[in-house]
Amino acid sequence: ASTVAVQVGSRTRRGPGAAFGTPAGQGSGVVWRADGLLVTNAHVARADHALVTLPDERRVAARTVARDPARDLALLQVEADGLTPATPADAATLAPGALVFAFGHPLGHANALAAGVLHATTTARPPWLRRAAPGARPPVAVVQADVRLQPGNSGGPLADASGRVLGVNAMIVNGLGVAIATSEVTRLVARHSGDTTATPKLGVSLRPVVVRTPAAAD
């Protein structure tokens, strides 16, 4: 009930319900909030607009409201009611070998399920994101699972046996499925919503200071 299909293509006209031309890419997404905020991969939502197929088969226009290529995440906004948001969970609370499930729309097959087992959770600077975000790579929390992912699974949920979302499926690396952990999604949503208290910062800021010189003596 929280998984959507995301189709990116060229628009043939503007406005709500605008038609799309030949799709440039297709993947999956997750309903994150009931107000229509969705999450998917940045490599899926490469354009400013997309066409989303909801679980009840409604097709609605979406706009990209945030992208974080360094973590391969993007946020989409749709105008729709009756949405069921996902329930996020921390994969670190599960033991390696726990059952996990990838749900999405691989190779054009709607609502396909793949089962596997949790391999590991880690925080690293994954070299496989280098092409998506040139330059310095921030540490990214990821979930690795022995689960078969196909083109079109990108952006869909990796869930536990209770249906809680552990991460957003991104790609296959060395034979293992890699999902971006839900903690990364939470931080992106907080930044998009303007919640600066959710992510404390430590650093240095610069501002101009006016220095007044003493008047010359008579």
Contacts in CASP RR format, 6 or more apart in sequence:
PFRMAT RR
TARGET T0000
AUTHOR 0000-0000-0000
METHOD contacts of the structure
MODEL  1
ASTVAVQVGSRTRRGPGAAFGTPAGQGSGVVWRADGLLVTNAHVARADHA
LVTLPDERRVAARTVARDPARDLALLQVEADGLTPATPADAATLAPGALV
FAFGHPLGHANALAAGVLHATTTARPPWLRRAAPGARPPVAVVQADVRLQ
PGNSGGPLADASGRVLGVNAMIVNGLGVAIATSEVTRLVARHSGDTTATP
KLGVSLRPVVVRTPAAAD
1 31 0 8 1.000
1 55 0 8 1.000
1 84 0 8 1.000
2 30 0 8 1.000
2 31 0 8 1.000
2 55 0 8 1.000
2 84 0 8 1.000
2 85 0 8 1.000
2 86 0 8 1.000
2 157 0 8 1.000
2 165 0 8 1.000
3 28 0 8 1.000
3 29 0 8 1.000
3 30 0 8 1.000
3 31 0 8 1.000
3 55 0 8 1.000
3 103 0 8 1.000
3 104 0 8 1.000
3 105 0 8 1.000
3 111 0 8 1.000
3 156 0 8 1.000
3 157 0 8 1.000
4 28 0 8 1.000
4 29 0 8 1.000
4 30 0 8 1.000
4 31 0 8 1.000
4 38 0 8 1.000
4 52 0 8 1.000
4 53 0 8 1.000
4 54 0 8 1.000
4 55 0 8 1.000
5 26 0 8 1.000
5 27 0 8 1.000
5 28 0 8 1.000
5 29 0 8 1.000
5 52 0 8 1.000
5 53 0 8 1.000
5 104 0 8 1.000
5 105 0 8 1.000
5 110 0 8 1.000
6 26 0 8 1.000
6 27 0 8 1.000
6 28 0 8 1.000
6 29 0 8 1.000
6 38 0 8 1.000
6 40 0 8 1.000
6 44 0 8 1.000
6 45 0 8 1.000
6 50 0 8 1.000
6 51 0 8 1.000
6 52 0 8 1.000
6 62 0 8 1.000
6 76 0 8 1.000
6 155 0 8 1.000
7 20 0 8 1.000
7 23 0 8 1.000
7 25 0 8 1.000
7 26 0 8 1.000
7 27 0 8 1.000
7 50 0 8 1.000
7 51 0 8 1.000
7 52 0 8 1.000
7 53 0 8 1.000
8 23 0 8 1.000
8 24 0 8 1.000
8 25 0 8 1.000
8 26 0 8 1.000
8 44 0 8 1.000
8 45 0 8 1.000
8 46 0 8 1.000
8 47 0 8 1.000
8 49 0 8 1.000
8 50 0 8 1.000
8 51 0 8 1.000
9 20 0 8 1.000
9 21 0 8 1.000
9 22 0 8 1.000
9 23 0 8 1.000
9 24 0 8 1.000
9 25 0 8 1.000
9 47 0 8 1.000
9 50 0 8 1.000
9 51 0 8 1.000
10 20 0 8 1.000
10 21 0 8 1.000
10 22 0 8 1.000
10 24 0 8 1.000
11 18 0 8 1.000
11 19 0 8 1.000
11 20 0 8 1.000
11 21 0 8 1.000
11 49 0 8 1.000
12 18 0 8 1.000
12 19 0 8 1.000
12 20 0 8 1.000
12 21 0 8 1.000
13 19 0 8 1.000
15 61 0 8 1.000
16 61 0 8 1.000
16 79 0 8 1.000
17 60 0 8 1.000
17 61 0 8 1.000
18 49 0 8 1.000
18 61 0 8 1.000
20 51 0 8 1.000
24 46 0 8 1.000
24 47 0 8 1.000
25 44 0 8 1.000
26 44 0 8 1.000
26 105 0 8 1.000
26 108 0 8 1.000
26 152 0 8 1.000
27 40 0 8 1.000
27 41 0 8 1.000
27 44 0 8 1.000
27 104 0 8 1.000
27 105 0 8 1.000
27 151 0 8 1.000
27 152 0 8 1.000
27 153 0 8 1.000
27 154 0 8 1.000
27 155 0 8 1.000
27 156 0 8 1.000
28 40 0 8 1.000
28 44 0 8 1.000
28 103 0 8 1.000
28 104 0 8 1.000
28 105 0 8 1.000
28 152 0 8 1.000
28 153 0 8 1.000
28 154 0 8 1.000
28 155 0 8 1.000
28 156 0 8 1.000
28 157 0 8 1.000
28 169 0 8 1.000
29 38 0 8 1.000
29 39 0 8 1.000
29 40 0 8 1.000
29 44 0 8 1.000
29 52 0 8 1.000
29 76 0 8 1.000
29 104 0 8 1.000
29 155 0 8 1.000
29 156 0 8 1.000
29 157 0 8 1.000
29 168 0 8 1.000
30 38 0 8 1.000
30 39 0 8 1.000
30 40 0 8 1.000
30 86 0 8 1.000
30 155 0 8 1.000
30 156 0 8 1.000
30 157 0 8 1.000
30 165 0 8 1.000
30 168 0 8 1.000
31 37 0 8 1.000
31 38 0 8 1.000
31 83 0 8 1.000
31 84 0 8 1.000
31 85 0 8 1.000
31 86 0 8 1.000
32 38 0 8 1.000
32 39 0 8 1.000
32 75 0 8 1.000
32 85 0 8 1.000
32 86 0 8 1.000
32 185 0 8 1.000
32 189 0 8 1.000
33 83 0 8 1.000
33 85 0 8 1.000
33 189 0 8 1.000
34 82 0 8 1.000
34 83 0 8 1.000
34 84 0 8 1.000
34 85 0 8 1.000
36 77 0 8 1.000
36 78 0 8 1.000
36 79 0 8 1.000
36 80 0 8 1.000
36 83 0 8 1.000
37 65 0 8 1.000
37 75 0 8 1.000
37 76 0 8 1.000
37 77 0 8 1.000
37 189 0 8 1.000
38 52 0 8 1.000
38 62 0 8 1.000
38 75 0 8 1.000
38 76 0 8 1.000
38 77 0 8 1.000
38 78 0 8 1.000
39 73 0 8 1.000
39 74 0 8 1.000
39 75 0 8 1.000
39 76 0 8 1.000
39 155 0 8 1.000
39 168 0 8 1.000
39 185 0 8 1.000
39 188 0 8 1.000
39 189 0 8 1.000
40 73 0 8 1.000
40 74 0 8 1.000
40 76 0 8 1.000
40 154 0 8 1.000
40 155 0 8 1.000
40 156 0 8 1.000
40 168 0 8 1.000
41 72 0 8 1.000
41 73 0 8 1.000
41 74 0 8 1.000
41 154 0 8 1.000
41 155 0 8 1.000
41 168 0 8 1.000
41 169 0 8 1.000
41 170 0 8 1.000
41 180 0 8 1.000
42 67 0 8 1.000
42 68 0 8 1.000
42 69 0 8 1.000
42 71 0 8 1.000
42 72 0 8 1.000
42 73 0 8 1.000
42 74 0 8 1.000
42 132 0 8 1.000
43 69 0 8 1.000
43 72 0 8 1.000
43 132 0 8 1.000
43 154 0 8 1.000
43 170 0 8 1.000
44 74 0 8 1.000
44 154 0 8 1.000
44 155 0 8 1.000
45 64 0 8 1.000
45 67 0 8 1.000
45 74 0 8 1.000
45 76 0 8 1.000
47 64 0 8 1.000
48 63 0 8 1.000
48 64 0 8 1.000
49 61 0 8 1.000
49 62 0 8 1.000
49 63 0 8 1.000
49 64 0 8 1.000
50 61 0 8 1.000
50 62 0 8 1.000
50 63 0 8 1.000
50 64 0 8 1.000
50 76 0 8 1.000
51 59 0 8 1.000
51 60 0 8 1.000
51 61 0 8 1.000
51 62 0 8 1.000
52 59 0 8 1.000
52 60 0 8 1.000
52 61 0 8 1.000
52 62 0 8 1.000
52 76 0 8 1.000
52 78 0 8 1.000
53 59 0 8 1.000
53 110 0 8 1.000
54 60 0 8 1.000
54 78 0 8 1.000
54 80 0 8 1.000
54 83 0 8 1.000
55 84 0 8 1.000
58 80 0 8 1.000
60 78 0 8 1.000
60 79 0 8 1.000
60 80 0 8 1.000
61 78 0 8 1.000
61 79 0 8 1.000
62 76 0 8 1.000
62 77 0 8 1.000
62 78 0 8 1.000
63 76 0 8 1.000
63 77 0 8 1.000
64 74 0 8 1.000
64 75 0 8 1.000
64 76 0 8 1.000
65 75 0 8 1.000
65 76 0 8 1.000
65 77 0 8 1.000
65 192 0 8 1.000
66 74 0 8 1.000
66 75 0 8 1.000
66 188 0 8 1.000
66 191 0 8 1.000
66 192 0 8 1.000
67 73 0 8 1.000
67 74 0 8 1.000
67 75 0 8 1.000
68 74 0 8 1.000
68 184 0 8 1.000
68 188 0 8 1.000
69 129 0 8 1.000
69 132 0 8 1.000
69 133 0 8 1.000
70 129 0 8 1.000
70 132 0 8 1.000
70 133 0 8 1.000
70 137 0 8 1.000
70 138 0 8 1.000
70 140 0 8 1.000
71 129 0 8 1.000
71 138 0 8 1.000
71 140 0 8 1.000
71 180 0 8 1.000
71 184 0 8 1.000
71 188 0 8 1.000
72 129 0 8 1.000
72 132 0 8 1.000
72 170 0 8 1.000
72 180 0 8 1.000
73 168 0 8 1.000
73 180 0 8 1.000
73 184 0 8 1.000
73 185 0 8 1.000
73 188 0 8 1.000
75 188 0 8 1.000
75 189 0 8 1.000
75 192 0 8 1.000
86 157 0 8 1.000
86 164 0 8 1.000
86 165 0 8 1.000
87 163 0 8 1.000
87 164 0 8 1.000
87 165 0 8 1.000
88 164 0 8 1.000
88 165 0 8 1.000
88 166 0 8 1.000
88 167 0 8 1.000
88 182 0 8 1.000
88 185 0 8 1.000
88 186 0 8 1.000
89 160 0 8 1.000
89 162 0 8 1.000
89 164 0 8 1.000
89 165 0 8 1.000
89 166 0 8 1.000
89 182 0 8 1.000
90 166 0 8 1.000
90 181 0 8 1.000
90 182 0 8 1.000
90 183 0 8 1.000
91 118 0 8 1.000
91 121 0 8 1.000
91 143 0 8 1.000
91 160 0 8 1.000
91 166 0 8 1.000
91 167 0 8 1.000
91 181 0 8 1.000
91 182 0 8 1.000
92 121 0 8 1.000
94 118 0 8 1.000
94 160 0 8 1.000
94 166 0 8 1.000
95 118 0 8 1.000
96 117 0 8 1.000
96 118 0 8 1.000
96 119 0 8 1.000
96 120 0 8 1.000
97 117 0 8 1.000
97 118 0 8 1.000
97 119 0 8 1.000
98 117 0 8 1.000
98 118 0 8 1.000
98 160 0 8 1.000
98 161 0 8 1.000
99 115 0 8 1.000
99 116 0 8 1.000
99 117 0 8 1.000
99 118 0 8 1.000
99 160 0 8 1.000
99 161 0 8 1.000
100 115 0 8 1.000
100 116 0 8 1.000
100 117 0 8 1.000
100 118 0 8 1.000
100 145 0 8 1.000
100 147 0 8 1.000
100 158 0 8 1.000
100 159 0 8 1.000
100 160 0 8 1.000
100 161 0 8 1.000
100 166 0 8 1.000
101 113 0 8 1.000
101 114 0 8 1.000
101 115 0 8 1.000
101 116 0 8 1.000
101 147 0 8 1.000
101 158 0 8 1.000
101 159 0 8 1.000
101 160 0 8 1.000
101 161 0 8 1.000
101 163 0 8 1.000
102 113 0 8 1.000
102 114 0 8 1.000
102 116 0 8 1.000
102 145 0 8 1.000
102 147 0 8 1.000
102 148 0 8 1.000
102 149 0 8 1.000
102 153 0 8 1.000
102 156 0 8 1.000
102 157 0 8 1.000
102 158 0 8 1.000
102 159 0 8 1.000
102 169 0 8 1.000
102 177 0 8 1.000
103 111 0 8 1.000
103 112 0 8 1.000
103 113 0 8 1.000
103 114 0 8 1.000
103 156 0 8 1.000
103 157 0 8 1.000
103 159 0 8 1.000
104 110 0 8 1.000
104 111 0 8 1.000
104 112 0 8 1.000
104 113 0 8 1.000
104 152 0 8 1.000
104 153 0 8 1.000
104 156 0 8 1.000
104 157 0 8 1.000
105 111 0 8 1.000
105 112 0 8 1.000
105 152 0 8 1.000
105 153 0 8 1.000
106 112 0 8 1.000
106 114 0 8 1.000
106 149 0 8 1.000
106 150 0 8 1.000
106 151 0 8 1.000
106 152 0 8 1.000
106 153 0 8 1.000
107 150 0 8 1.000
107 151 0 8 1.000
107 152 0 8 1.000
108 152 0 8 1.000
112 150 0 8 1.000
114 147 0 8 1.000
114 148 0 8 1.000
114 149 0 8 1.000
114 150 0 8 1.000
114 153 0 8 1.000
115 147 0 8 1.000
116 145 0 8 1.000
116 146 0 8 1.000
116 147 0 8 1.000
116 148 0 8 1.000
117 145 0 8 1.000
117 146 0 8 1.000
117 147 0 8 1.000
118 143 0 8 1.000
118 144 0 8 1.000
118 145 0 8 1.000
119 144 0 8 1.000
119 145 0 8 1.000
119 146 0 8 1.000
119 176 0 8 1.000
120 143 0 8 1.000
120 144 0 8 1.000
121 141 0 8 1.000
121 142 0 8 1.000
121 143 0 8 1.000
121 144 0 8 1.000
121 181 0 8 1.000
122 141 0 8 1.000
122 142 0 8 1.000
122 144 0 8 1.000
123 139 0 8 1.000
123 140 0 8 1.000
123 141 0 8 1.000
123 142 0 8 1.000
124 139 0 8 1.000
124 140 0 8 1.000
124 142 0 8 1.000
125 137 0 8 1.000
125 138 0 8 1.000
125 139 0 8 1.000
125 140 0 8 1.000
126 137 0 8 1.000
126 140 0 8 1.000
126 142 0 8 1.000
126 173 0 8 1.000
126 178 0 8 1.000
127 137 0 8 1.000
128 171 0 8 1.000
128 173 0 8 1.000
128 178 0 8 1.000
129 137 0 8 1.000
129 140 0 8 1.000
130 137 0 8 1.000
140 180 0 8 1.000
140 184 0 8 1.000
141 180 0 8 1.000
141 181 0 8 1.000
141 183 0 8 1.000
141 184 0 8 1.000
142 170 0 8 1.000
142 178 0 8 1.000
142 179 0 8 1.000
142 180 0 8 1.000
142 181 0 8 1.000
143 158 0 8 1.000
143 166 0 8 1.000
143 167 0 8 1.000
143 178 0 8 1.000
143 179 0 8 1.000
143 180 0 8 1.000
143 181 0 8 1.000
144 173 0 8 1.000
144 176 0 8 1.000
144 177 0 8 1.000
144 178 0 8 1.000
145 158 0 8 1.000
145 176 0 8 1.000
145 177 0 8 1.000
145 179 0 8 1.000
146 176 0 8 1.000
146 177 0 8 1.000
147 158 0 8 1.000
147 177 0 8 1.000
149 169 0 8 1.000
149 171 0 8 1.000
149 172 0 8 1.000
149 177 0 8 1.000
153 169 0 8 1.000
154 169 0 8 1.000
154 170 0 8 1.000
154 171 0 8 1.000
155 168 0 8 1.000
155 169 0 8 1.000
155 170 0 8 1.000
156 168 0 8 1.000
156 169 0 8 1.000
157 165 0 8 1.000
157 166 0 8 1.000
157 167 0 8 1.000
157 168 0 8 1.000
157 169 0 8 1.000
158 165 0 8 1.000
158 166 0 8 1.000
158 167 0 8 1.000
158 168 0 8 1.000
158 169 0 8 1.000
158 179 0 8 1.000
159 165 0 8 1.000
159 166 0 8 1.000
160 166 0 8 1.000
165 182 0 8 1.000
166 179 0 8 1.000
166 181 0 8 1.000
166 182 0 8 1.000
167 179 0 8 1.000
167 180 0 8 1.000
167 181 0 8 1.000
167 182 0 8 1.000
167 185 0 8 1.000
168 179 0 8 1.000
168 180 0 8 1.000
168 182 0 8 1.000
168 185 0 8 1.000
169 177 0 8 1.000
169 178 0 8 1.000
169 179 0 8 1.000
170 177 0 8 1.000
170 178 0 8 1.000
170 179 0 8 1.000
170 180 0 8 1.000
171 177 0 8 1.000
171 178 0 8 1.000
172 178 0 8 1.000
186 198 0 8 1.000
187 198 0 8 1.000
187 199 0 8 1.000
190 198 0 8 1.000
190 199 0 8 1.000
191 198 0 8 1.000
191 199 0 8 1.000
END
